[in-house]
Amino acid sequence: MKTKTRSIEQIIEEQVRRWQITRTEEKKEEEPISVVTFSREHGSGGDILAERLAEKLGYELFHQEVLHNMAESARVSVQFLETLDEKGVSVLEEWISSLVDRRHLWPDQYLQHLMKIIGTIGKHGQAVIIGRGSNFVLPPDKRLSIRVIEPMEERIQNLSKELGITIEEAKQRIIKTESDRKAFIKKYFHADITDIFHYDLIINTENLSIDDAINAINGVLK
């Protein structure tokens, strides 16, 4: 799901239309996991890996920025919920209620919308979701959660080359982004984003190619 050539409104309309078309299709009672969530260290190549995986699997890709913009609109969460049948809405509400109780959350309007949007994506399946605590929102048996890591020095070099900035500028960007992401997860989900026990699979891209990483993920999904 690319945002460079389409507005957020267009992305939402197209996604809702796709879900409405497939809404009446009969689904099996037991389905394999078809949602992959990505958390990544800045500069580790996690975004590229997520994009390539979505392309290979034929899944919809939901970027962190898109989710953030969607969650800021009450209208979007309503539009998404309307793509579910009555049973789907009921199950989603149970998911969210369980999450709030289990983690002792006090969700503000933004988090309420975010959980409904991510939850709806999870119910429809066939999606790769980047960031925004999606692994905390969806039940463990409904998604494969991945954390992409790489040593700091490697990430600094990666970002410096990618953006054409100095080593020091790249380092400061990584520190700032990592701090913001940690604060977001701590604030909304009362969790430590770096805790490996929040993830099903940890991928270190220092010595693992994108293709090898995709093969590893496919092996887990099968």
Phi and psi restraints in degrees (value plus and minus 20) as a CYANA .aco file:
   2 LYS   PHI    -112.5   -72.5
   2 LYS   PSI     124.6   164.6
   3 THR   PHI    -127.6   -87.6
   3 THR   PSI     -26.8    13.2
   4 LYS   PHI     -89.7   -49.7
   4 LYS   PSI     -54.7   -14.7
   5 THR   PHI    -129.4   -89.4
   5 THR   PSI     -23.3    16.7
   6 ARG   PHI    -148.9  -108.9
   6 ARG   PSI     123.9   163.9
   7 SER   PHI     -96.9   -56.9
   7 SER   PSI     144.8   184.8
   8 ILE   PHI     -79.2   -39.2
   8 ILE   PSI     -60.0   -20.0
   9 GLU   PHI     -81.6   -41.6
   9 GLU   PSI     -61.8   -21.8
  10 GLN   PHI     -85.5   -45.5
  10 GLN   PSI     -60.9   -20.9
  11 ILE   PHI     -80.5   -40.5
  11 ILE   PSI     -65.7   -25.7
  12 ILE   PHI     -83.2   -43.2
  12 ILE   PSI     -68.3   -28.3
  13 GLU   PHI     -79.8   -39.8
  13 GLU   PSI     -63.6   -23.6
  14 GLU   PHI     -86.4   -46.4
  14 GLU   PSI     -60.2   -20.2
  15 GLN   PHI     -87.9   -47.9
  15 GLN   PSI     -64.8   -24.8
  16 VAL   PHI     -80.4   -40.4
  16 VAL   PSI     -60.7   -20.7
  17 ARG   PHI     -82.6   -42.6
  17 ARG   PSI     -62.9   -22.9
  18 ARG   PHI     -82.4   -42.4
  18 ARG   PSI     -64.0   -24.0
  19 TRP   PHI     -85.5   -45.5
  19 TRP   PSI     -58.9   -18.9
  20 GLN   PHI     -84.9   -44.9
  20 GLN   PSI     -55.4   -15.4
  21 ILE   PHI     -85.5   -45.5
  21 ILE   PSI     -60.4   -20.4
  22 THR   PHI    -111.3   -71.3
  22 THR   PSI     -22.0    18.0
  23 ARG   PHI     -79.8   -39.8
  23 ARG   PSI     -57.0   -17.0
  24 THR   PHI    -106.2   -66.2
  24 THR   PSI     -24.8    15.2
  25 GLU   PHI     -88.9   -48.9
  25 GLU   PSI     116.6   156.6
  26 GLU   PHI     -91.5   -51.5
  26 GLU   PSI     114.5   154.5
  27 LYS   PHI    -133.4   -93.4
  27 LYS   PSI     129.5   169.5
  28 LYS   PHI     -91.3   -51.3
  28 LYS   PSI     130.5   170.5
  29 GLU   PHI     -84.8   -44.8
  29 GLU   PSI     -62.4   -22.4
  30 GLU   PHI    -128.3   -88.3
  30 GLU   PSI      92.0   132.0
  31 GLU   PHI    -136.7   -96.7
  31 GLU   PSI     125.4   165.4
  32 PRO   PHI     -87.4   -47.4
  32 PRO   PSI     139.3   179.3
  33 ILE   PHI     -80.7   -40.7
  33 ILE   PSI     109.1   149.1
  34 SER   PHI    -151.5  -111.5
  34 SER   PSI       4.9    44.9
  35 VAL   PHI    -149.3  -109.3
  35 VAL   PSI     108.3   148.3
  36 VAL   PHI    -139.9   -99.9
  36 VAL   PSI     105.7   145.7
  37 THR   PHI    -126.0   -86.0
  37 THR   PSI     122.8   162.8
  38 PHE   PHI    -141.4  -101.4
  38 PHE   PSI     109.0   149.0
  39 SER   PHI    -136.6   -96.6
  39 SER   PSI     120.3   160.3
  40 ARG   PHI    -168.1  -128.1
  40 ARG   PSI     127.5   167.5
  41 GLU   PHI     -94.4   -54.4
  41 GLU   PSI     120.2   160.2
  42 HIS   PHI     -83.5   -43.5
  42 HIS   PSI     108.2   148.2
  43 GLY   PHI      70.1   110.1
  43 GLY   PSI     -17.4    22.6
  44 SER   PHI    -105.8   -65.8
  44 SER   PSI     -28.0    12.0
  45 GLY   PHI      66.9   106.9
  45 GLY   PSI      -6.9    33.1
  46 GLY   PHI     -82.2   -42.2
  46 GLY   PSI     -57.7   -17.7
  47 ASP   PHI     -85.3   -45.3
  47 ASP   PSI     -62.8   -22.8
  48 ILE   PHI     -83.4   -43.4
  48 ILE   PSI     -63.0   -23.0
  49 LEU   PHI     -81.0   -41.0
  49 LEU   PSI     -64.4   -24.4
  50 ALA   PHI     -82.7   -42.7
  50 ALA   PSI     -63.1   -23.1
  51 GLU   PHI     -83.5   -43.5
  51 GLU   PSI     -64.4   -24.4
  52 ARG   PHI     -86.2   -46.2
  52 ARG   PSI     -58.4   -18.4
  53 LEU   PHI     -84.7   -44.7
  53 LEU   PSI     -65.5   -25.5
  54 ALA   PHI     -79.9   -39.9
  54 ALA   PSI     -61.2   -21.2
  55 GLU   PHI     -83.7   -43.7
  55 GLU   PSI     -63.8   -23.8
  56 LYS   PHI     -86.7   -46.7
  56 LYS   PSI     -60.3   -20.3
  57 LEU   PHI    -102.4   -62.4
  57 LEU   PSI     -36.1     3.9
  58 GLY   PHI      55.9    95.9
  58 GLY   PSI       8.4    48.4
  59 TYR   PHI    -115.5   -75.5
  59 TYR   PSI     138.9   178.9
  60 GLU   PHI     -94.9   -54.9
  60 GLU   PSI     122.0   162.0
  61 LEU   PHI    -129.9   -89.9
  61 LEU   PSI     106.4   146.4
  62 PHE   PHI    -136.6   -96.6
  62 PHE   PSI      87.7   127.7
  63 HIS   PHI     -96.4   -56.4
  63 HIS   PSI     136.2   176.2
  64 GLN   PHI     -75.2   -35.2
  64 GLN   PSI     -63.7   -23.7
  65 GLU   PHI     -84.7   -44.7
  65 GLU   PSI     -58.0   -18.0
  66 VAL   PHI     -86.1   -46.1
  66 VAL   PSI     -64.8   -24.8
  67 LEU   PHI     -80.8   -40.8
  67 LEU   PSI     -61.5   -21.5
  68 HIS   PHI     -81.4   -41.4
  68 HIS   PSI     -67.3   -27.3
  69 ASN   PHI     -84.4   -44.4
  69 ASN   PSI     -58.0   -18.0
  70 MET   PHI     -83.9   -43.9
  70 MET   PSI     -62.5   -22.5
  71 ALA   PHI     -88.1   -48.1
  71 ALA   PSI     -37.6     2.4
  72 GLU   PHI    -101.2   -61.2
  72 GLU   PSI     -23.6    16.4
  73 SER   PHI    -140.5  -100.5
  73 SER   PSI     101.2   141.2
  74 ALA   PHI     -85.6   -45.6
  74 ALA   PSI     -52.1   -12.1
  75 ARG   PHI     -81.8   -41.8
  75 ARG   PSI     -58.6   -18.6
  76 VAL   PHI     -86.8   -46.8
  76 VAL   PSI     -63.7   -23.7
  77 SER   PHI     -82.9   -42.9
  77 SER   PSI     -55.3   -15.3
  78 VAL   PHI     -87.2   -47.2
  78 VAL   PSI     -64.4   -24.4
  79 GLN   PHI     -78.7   -38.7
  79 GLN   PSI     -62.9   -22.9
  80 PHE   PHI     -86.0   -46.0
  80 PHE   PSI     -65.4   -25.4
  81 LEU   PHI     -80.7   -40.7
  81 LEU   PSI     -53.4   -13.4
  82 GLU   PHI     -87.8   -47.8
  82 GLU   PSI     -32.7     7.3
  83 THR   PHI    -104.3   -64.3
  83 THR   PSI     -26.6    13.4
  84 LEU   PHI    -118.0   -78.0
  84 LEU   PSI     131.2   171.2
  85 ASP   PHI    -100.0   -60.0
  85 ASP   PSI     157.3   197.3
  86 GLU   PHI     -78.4   -38.4
  86 GLU   PSI     -61.5   -21.5
  87 LYS   PHI     -85.2   -45.2
  87 LYS   PSI     -60.9   -20.9
  88 GLY   PHI     -82.7   -42.7
  88 GLY   PSI     -61.5   -21.5
  89 VAL   PHI     -83.5   -43.5
  89 VAL   PSI     -62.4   -22.4
  90 SER   PHI     -81.8   -41.8
  90 SER   PSI     -64.8   -24.8
  91 VAL   PHI     -83.4   -43.4
  91 VAL   PSI     -62.3   -22.3
  92 LEU   PHI     -82.4   -42.4
  92 LEU   PSI     -63.6   -23.6
  93 GLU   PHI     -82.4   -42.4
  93 GLU   PSI     -55.7   -15.7
  94 GLU   PHI     -87.1   -47.1
  94 GLU   PSI     -60.8   -20.8
  95 TRP   PHI     -76.4   -36.4
  95 TRP   PSI     -72.7   -32.7
  96 ILE   PHI     -83.8   -43.8
  96 ILE   PSI     -63.7   -23.7
  97 SER   PHI     -80.1   -40.1
  97 SER   PSI     -62.2   -22.2
  98 SER   PHI     -84.7   -44.7
  98 SER   PSI     -61.7   -21.7
  99 LEU   PHI     -83.0   -43.0
  99 LEU   PSI     -65.9   -25.9
 100 VAL   PHI     -81.1   -41.1
 100 VAL   PSI     -64.3   -24.3
 101 ASP   PHI     -87.9   -47.9
 101 ASP   PSI     -64.1   -24.1
 102 ARG   PHI     -86.6   -46.6
 102 ARG   PSI     -59.4   -19.4
 103 ARG   PHI    -119.6   -79.6
 103 ARG   PSI     -15.4    24.6
 104 HIS   PHI      34.3    74.3
 104 HIS   PSI      29.8    69.8
 105 LEU   PHI    -107.4   -67.4
 105 LEU   PSI     132.6   172.6
 106 TRP   PHI    -143.0  -103.0
 106 TRP   PSI      56.8    96.8
 107 PRO   PHI     -85.6   -45.6
 107 PRO   PSI     108.3   148.3
 108 ASP   PHI    -101.8   -61.8
 108 ASP   PSI    -196.9  -156.9
 109 GLN   PHI     -80.5   -40.5
 109 GLN   PSI     -60.1   -20.1
 110 TYR   PHI     -80.7   -40.7
 110 TYR   PSI     -68.5   -28.5
 111 LEU   PHI     -86.5   -46.5
 111 LEU   PSI     -56.9   -16.9
 112 GLN   PHI     -79.7   -39.7
 112 GLN   PSI     -66.5   -26.5
 113 HIS   PHI     -84.7   -44.7
 113 HIS   PSI     -63.3   -23.3
 114 LEU   PHI     -80.3   -40.3
 114 LEU   PSI     -64.4   -24.4
 115 MET   PHI     -85.3   -45.3
 115 MET   PSI     -58.7   -18.7
 116 LYS   PHI     -86.5   -46.5
 116 LYS   PSI     -60.4   -20.4
 117 ILE   PHI     -87.9   -47.9
 117 ILE   PSI     -69.5   -29.5
 118 ILE   PHI     -84.4   -44.4
 118 ILE   PSI     -59.1   -19.1
 119 GLY   PHI     -82.7   -42.7
 119 GLY   PSI     -59.8   -19.8
 120 THR   PHI     -86.2   -46.2
 120 THR   PSI     -62.4   -22.4
 121 ILE   PHI     -78.4   -38.4
 121 ILE   PSI     -63.4   -23.4
 122 GLY   PHI     -83.2   -43.2
 122 GLY   PSI     -58.7   -18.7
 123 LYS   PHI     -85.6   -45.6
 123 LYS   PSI     -57.8   -17.8
 124 HIS   PHI     -96.3   -56.3
 124 HIS   PSI     -50.9   -10.9
 125 GLY   PHI      55.6    95.6
 125 GLY   PSI    -191.1  -151.1
 126 GLN   PHI      29.6    69.6
 126 GLN   PSI      36.0    76.0
 127 ALA   PHI    -163.8  -123.8
 127 ALA   PSI     128.4   168.4
 128 VAL   PHI    -135.8   -95.8
 128 VAL   PSI     104.0   144.0
 129 ILE   PHI    -137.2   -97.2
 129 ILE   PSI     107.5   147.5
 130 ILE   PHI    -124.8   -84.8
 130 ILE   PSI      98.3   138.3
 131 GLY   PHI      53.3    93.3
 131 GLY   PSI    -183.9  -143.9
 132 ARG   PHI      40.4    80.4
 132 ARG   PSI       5.6    45.6
 133 GLY   PHI      48.4    88.4
 133 GLY   PSI       4.6    44.6
 134 SER   PHI     -79.3   -39.3
 134 SER   PSI     -51.3   -11.3
 135 ASN   PHI     -88.6   -48.6
 135 ASN   PSI     -43.2    -3.2
 136 PHE   PHI    -102.4   -62.4
 136 PHE   PSI     -49.4    -9.4
 137 VAL   PHI     -95.5   -55.5
 137 VAL   PSI     -65.2   -25.2
 138 LEU   PHI    -103.7   -63.7
 138 LEU   PSI     121.0   161.0
 139 PRO   PHI     -80.1   -40.1
 139 PRO   PSI     123.5   163.5
 140 PRO   PHI     -74.1   -34.1
 140 PRO   PSI     -51.9   -11.9
 141 ASP   PHI    -104.8   -64.8
 141 ASP   PSI     -17.7    22.3
 142 LYS   PHI    -132.1   -92.1
 142 LYS   PSI     -21.6    18.4
 143 ARG   PHI    -172.2  -132.2
 143 ARG   PSI     140.0   180.0
 144 LEU   PHI    -127.6   -87.6
 144 LEU   PSI      97.6   137.6
 145 SER   PHI    -121.1   -81.1
 145 SER   PSI     110.8   150.8
 146 ILE   PHI    -144.4  -104.4
 146 ILE   PSI     119.4   159.4
 147 ARG   PHI    -138.6   -98.6
 147 ARG   PSI     103.1   143.1
 148 VAL   PHI    -123.0   -83.0
 148 VAL   PSI     105.4   145.4
 149 ILE   PHI    -148.7  -108.7
 149 ILE   PSI     145.9   185.9
 150 GLU   PHI    -187.4  -147.4
 150 GLU   PSI     128.1   168.1
 151 PRO   PHI     -74.3   -34.3
 151 PRO   PSI     125.7   165.7
 152 MET   PHI     -74.0   -34.0
 152 MET   PSI     -66.6   -26.6
 153 GLU   PHI     -80.1   -40.1
 153 GLU   PSI     -59.4   -19.4
 154 GLU   PHI     -86.1   -46.1
 154 GLU   PSI     -61.2   -21.2
 155 ARG   PHI     -86.1   -46.1
 155 ARG   PSI     -57.3   -17.3
 156 ILE   PHI     -81.8   -41.8
 156 ILE   PSI     -65.9   -25.9
 157 GLN   PHI     -82.1   -42.1
 157 GLN   PSI     -63.4   -23.4
 158 ASN   PHI     -78.4   -38.4
 158 ASN   PSI     -69.1   -29.1
 159 LEU   PHI     -88.6   -48.6
 159 LEU   PSI     -57.8   -17.8
 160 SER   PHI     -80.4   -40.4
 160 SER   PSI     -64.3   -24.3
 161 LYS   PHI     -90.2   -50.2
 161 LYS   PSI     -61.9   -21.9
 162 GLU   PHI     -84.2   -44.2
 162 GLU   PSI     -62.2   -22.2
 163 LEU   PHI    -120.0   -80.0
 163 LEU   PSI     -27.2    12.8
 164 GLY   PHI      47.4    87.4
 164 GLY   PSI      19.9    59.9
 165 ILE   PHI    -138.6   -98.6
 165 ILE   PSI     149.6   189.6
 166 THR   PHI     -92.2   -52.2
 166 THR   PSI     143.7   183.7
 167 ILE   PHI     -79.3   -39.3
 167 ILE   PSI     -62.6   -22.6
 168 GLU   PHI     -86.5   -46.5
 168 GLU   PSI     -60.4   -20.4
 169 GLU   PHI     -83.5   -43.5
 169 GLU   PSI     -61.7   -21.7
 170 ALA   PHI     -83.5   -43.5
 170 ALA   PSI     -61.8   -21.8
 171 LYS   PHI     -81.0   -41.0
 171 LYS   PSI     -66.1   -26.1
 172 GLN   PHI     -86.0   -46.0
 172 GLN   PSI     -56.2   -16.2
 173 ARG   PHI     -83.8   -43.8
 173 ARG   PSI     -62.2   -22.2
 174 ILE   PHI     -84.6   -44.6
 174 ILE   PSI     -65.6   -25.6
 175 ILE   PHI     -79.7   -39.7
 175 ILE   PSI     -64.9   -24.9
 176 LYS   PHI     -85.6   -45.6
 176 LYS   PSI     -65.9   -25.9
 177 THR   PHI     -84.4   -44.4
 177 THR   PSI     -63.7   -23.7
 178 GLU   PHI     -82.2   -42.2
 178 GLU   PSI     -60.4   -20.4
 179 SER   PHI     -83.6   -43.6
 179 SER   PSI     -63.1   -23.1
 180 ASP   PHI     -83.6   -43.6
 180 ASP   PSI     -62.7   -22.7
 181 ARG   PHI     -87.3   -47.3
 181 ARG   PSI     -61.1   -21.1
 182 LYS   PHI     -81.7   -41.7
 182 LYS   PSI     -63.0   -23.0
 183 ALA   PHI     -84.7   -44.7
 183 ALA   PSI     -59.5   -19.5
 184 PHE   PHI     -81.4   -41.4
 184 PHE   PSI     -69.9   -29.9
 185 ILE   PHI     -85.8   -45.8
 185 ILE   PSI     -58.7   -18.7
 186 LYS   PHI     -84.9   -44.9
 186 LYS   PSI     -63.9   -23.9
 187 LYS   PHI     -86.0   -46.0
 187 LYS   PSI     -68.3   -28.3
 188 TYR   PHI    -112.0   -72.0
 188 TYR   PSI     -46.8    -6.8
 189 PHE   PHI    -143.6  -103.6
 189 PHE   PSI     -16.6    23.4
 190 HIS   PHI      32.8    72.8
 190 HIS   PSI      23.6    63.6
 191 ALA   PHI    -157.4  -117.4
 191 ALA   PSI     142.8   182.8
 192 ASP   PHI    -118.6   -78.6
 192 ASP   PSI      95.4   135.4
 193 ILE   PHI     -81.5   -41.5
 193 ILE   PSI     -43.4    -3.4
 194 THR   PHI    -109.1   -69.1
 194 THR   PSI     -25.3    14.7
 195 ASP   PHI     -88.9   -48.9
 195 ASP   PSI      95.6   135.6
 196 ILE   PHI     -83.9   -43.9
 196 ILE   PSI     -41.7    -1.7
 197 PHE   PHI     -94.3   -54.3
 197 PHE   PSI     -24.9    15.1
 198 HIS   PHI    -105.5   -65.5
 198 HIS   PSI     -22.5    17.5
 199 TYR   PHI    -147.7  -107.7
 199 TYR   PSI     131.3   171.3
 200 ASP   PHI    -104.5   -64.5
 200 ASP   PSI     -50.1   -10.1
 201 LEU   PHI    -164.2  -124.2
 201 LEU   PSI     108.6   148.6
 202 ILE   PHI    -126.8   -86.8
 202 ILE   PSI     105.3   145.3
 203 ILE   PHI    -136.6   -96.6
 203 ILE   PSI     100.9   140.9
 204 ASN   PHI    -118.8   -78.8
 204 ASN   PSI      92.6   132.6
 205 THR   PHI    -105.4   -65.4
 205 THR   PSI     -14.1    25.9
 206 GLU   PHI     -81.2   -41.2
 206 GLU   PSI     -66.4   -26.4
 207 ASN   PHI    -141.3  -101.3
 207 ASN   PSI     -10.8    29.2
 208 LEU   PHI    -134.5   -94.5
 208 LEU   PSI     102.5   142.5
 209 SER   PHI     -92.3   -52.3
 209 SER   PSI     143.4   183.4
 210 ILE   PHI     -79.6   -39.6
 210 ILE   PSI     -63.9   -23.9
 211 ASP   PHI     -82.4   -42.4
 211 ASP   PSI     -62.4   -22.4
 212 ASP   PHI     -85.9   -45.9
 212 ASP   PSI     -58.2   -18.2
 213 ALA   PHI     -84.3   -44.3
 213 ALA   PSI     -62.4   -22.4
 214 ILE   PHI     -82.9   -42.9
 214 ILE   PSI     -61.3   -21.3
 215 ASN   PHI     -82.7   -42.7
 215 ASN   PSI     -59.0   -19.0
 216 ALA   PHI     -84.5   -44.5
 216 ALA   PSI     -63.0   -23.0
 217 ILE   PHI     -85.5   -45.5
 217 ILE   PSI     -63.2   -23.2
 218 ASN   PHI     -78.7   -38.7
 218 ASN   PSI     -58.5   -18.5
 219 GLY   PHI     -82.8   -42.8
 219 GLY   PSI     -56.0   -16.0
 220 VAL   PHI     -92.8   -52.8
 220 VAL   PSI     -58.2   -18.2
 221 LEU   PHI     -89.4   -49.4
 221 LEU   PSI     -49.2    -9.2
